[in-house]
Amino acid sequence: MLEELKKYKEIHGHCSVPDTCTSSKRLALGASTQRQQYRETKEGRSLIMAQERVDMLNNLGFVLKLQEENWYEMFNKLKKYKERHGDYLVPQTYAPNPAL
C-alpha cells in the first residue's frame, strides 16, 4: 500500500485518499482500513496499529483523521467567505463553492 500511496501523492499532490477513491479501489480500501485501525487503537479497542506505522503514514502525509481535516478545511473556507462578504450568511446556491 505504501508504494501505491506514494504514487497517489505524486499524481494528486496529497495523501488525503478518500474512501471512495475511484482511481484505485484497492488504495481506497487500504486507506479506509488504516483509518479504522487507527481509530480502534486510539479508542483502546485494538492494538493492531503500532506507533511506528502511524509515524510512517504521517511522514508520508497520509490523513488518518479525514473527517476532521475536511471539517477544518470547510471551516477555513467559511472564514474566507466572511472576510470577503462580512458575514457568515452563505447562500444555498453559492457558485464559487457549492459545498460551503
C-alpha contacts under 8 A as a table, 3 or more apart, distances in Angstrom:
res1	aa1	res2	aa2	distance
1	M	4	E	5.15
1	M	5	L	6.01
1	M	27	L	6.68
1	M	30	G	6.86
2	L	5	L	4.92
2	L	6	K	6.16
3	E	6	K	5.05
3	E	7	K	6.35
4	E	7	K	5.11
4	E	8	Y	6.18
4	E	27	L	6.95
5	L	8	Y	4.97
5	L	9	K	6.21
5	L	15	C	6.92
5	L	27	L	7.19
6	K	9	K	5.08
6	K	10	E	6.32
6	K	60	L	7.53
7	K	10	E	5.04
7	K	11	I	6.35
8	Y	11	I	5.23
8	Y	12	H	5.95
8	Y	13	G	7.71
8	Y	14	H	7.56
8	Y	15	C	6.93
9	K	12	H	5.20
9	K	13	G	4.85
9	K	14	H	4.80
9	K	15	C	5.36
10	E	13	G	5.56
10	E	14	H	7.66
12	H	15	C	7.75
14	H	17	V	7.94
14	H	61	G	6.91
14	H	62	F	7.67
15	C	60	L	7.37
15	C	61	G	5.61
15	C	62	F	4.57
15	C	63	V	6.36
16	S	61	G	7.90
16	S	62	F	5.97
16	S	63	V	5.25
16	S	66	L	6.91
17	V	21	C	6.58
17	V	27	L	7.76
17	V	28	A	6.56
17	V	31	A	6.54
17	V	62	F	7.66
17	V	63	V	7.60
18	P	21	C	5.21
18	P	28	A	6.32
18	P	31	A	7.55
18	P	32	S	8.00
18	P	66	L	7.90
19	D	28	A	4.77
19	D	29	L	6.57
19	D	31	A	6.59
19	D	32	S	5.56
20	T	25	K	7.49
20	T	28	A	6.05
21	C	24	S	5.97
21	C	25	K	6.14
21	C	27	L	7.51
21	C	28	A	5.25
22	T	25	K	5.93
22	T	28	A	7.85
24	S	27	L	5.29
24	S	28	A	6.28
25	K	28	A	4.94
25	K	29	L	6.11
26	R	29	L	5.18
26	R	30	G	6.13
27	L	30	G	4.92
27	L	31	A	5.95
28	A	31	A	5.10
28	A	32	S	6.12
29	L	32	S	5.09
29	L	33	T	6.12
30	G	33	T	5.05
30	G	34	Q	6.15
31	A	34	Q	5.15
31	A	35	R	6.26
32	S	35	R	5.21
32	S	36	Q	6.16
33	T	36	Q	5.07
33	T	37	Q	6.07
34	Q	37	Q	5.19
34	Q	38	Y	6.05
34	Q	64	L	7.33
35	R	38	Y	5.02
35	R	39	R	6.21
35	R	64	L	5.20
35	R	65	K	7.00
36	Q	39	R	5.19
36	Q	40	E	6.17
37	Q	40	E	5.10
37	Q	41	T	6.03
37	Q	46	S	7.45
37	Q	48	I	6.53
37	Q	49	M	6.11
38	Y	41	T	5.16
38	Y	42	K	6.13
38	Y	49	M	6.15
38	Y	54	V	7.74
38	Y	64	L	7.09
39	R	42	K	5.13
39	R	43	E	6.07
40	E	43	E	5.10
40	E	44	G	6.18
40	E	45	R	5.06
40	E	46	S	5.35
40	E	47	L	7.90
41	T	44	G	5.08
41	T	45	R	5.85
41	T	46	S	4.70
41	T	47	L	5.42
41	T	48	I	6.68
41	T	49	M	6.27
42	K	45	R	7.67
43	E	46	S	7.72
44	G	47	L	7.31
46	S	49	M	7.81
47	L	50	A	7.11
49	M	53	R	6.52
49	M	54	V	7.10
50	A	53	R	5.44
50	A	54	V	6.59
51	Q	54	V	4.91
51	Q	55	D	6.07
52	E	55	D	5.12
52	E	56	M	6.15
53	R	56	M	4.96
53	R	57	L	6.15
54	V	57	L	5.27
54	V	58	N	6.05
55	D	58	N	5.01
55	D	59	N	5.98
56	M	59	N	5.15
56	M	60	L	6.52
57	L	60	L	5.22
57	L	61	G	6.44
57	L	62	F	5.25
57	L	63	V	7.91
58	N	61	G	4.93
58	N	62	F	5.39
58	N	63	V	7.10
58	N	64	L	7.89
59	N	62	F	7.47
63	V	66	L	5.62
63	V	69	E	7.67
65	K	68	E	5.42
65	K	69	E	6.29
66	L	69	E	5.07
66	L	70	N	6.09
67	Q	70	N	5.06
67	Q	71	W	6.12
68	E	71	W	5.07
68	E	72	Y	6.37
69	E	72	Y	5.24
69	E	73	E	6.14
70	N	73	E	5.01
70	N	74	M	6.23
71	W	74	M	5.29
71	W	75	F	6.09
72	Y	75	F	4.86
72	Y	76	N	6.09
73	E	76	N	5.24
73	E	77	K	6.34
74	M	77	K	4.97
74	M	78	L	6.17
74	M	100	L	6.78
75	F	78	L	5.03
75	F	79	K	6.34
76	N	79	K	5.02
76	N	80	K	6.32
77	K	80	K	5.06
77	K	81	Y	6.22
77	K	100	L	7.47
78	L	81	Y	4.94
78	L	82	K	6.36
78	L	88	Y	7.00
78	L	100	L	7.01
79	K	82	K	5.12
79	K	83	E	6.35
79	K	88	Y	7.93
80	K	83	E	4.99
80	K	84	R	6.37
81	Y	84	R	5.23
81	Y	85	H	5.98
81	Y	86	G	7.73
81	Y	87	D	7.59
81	Y	88	Y	7.03
81	Y	90	V	7.80
82	K	85	H	5.09
82	K	86	G	4.76
82	K	87	D	4.77
82	K	88	Y	5.46
83	E	86	G	5.68
83	E	87	D	7.74
85	H	88	Y	7.89
90	V	94	Y	6.68
90	V	100	L	7.25
91	P	94	Y	5.25
92	Q	98	P	7.41
93	T	98	P	6.10
94	Y	97	N	5.81
94	Y	98	P	5.20
94	Y	100	L	7.46
95	A	98	P	5.52
97	N	100	L	5.56
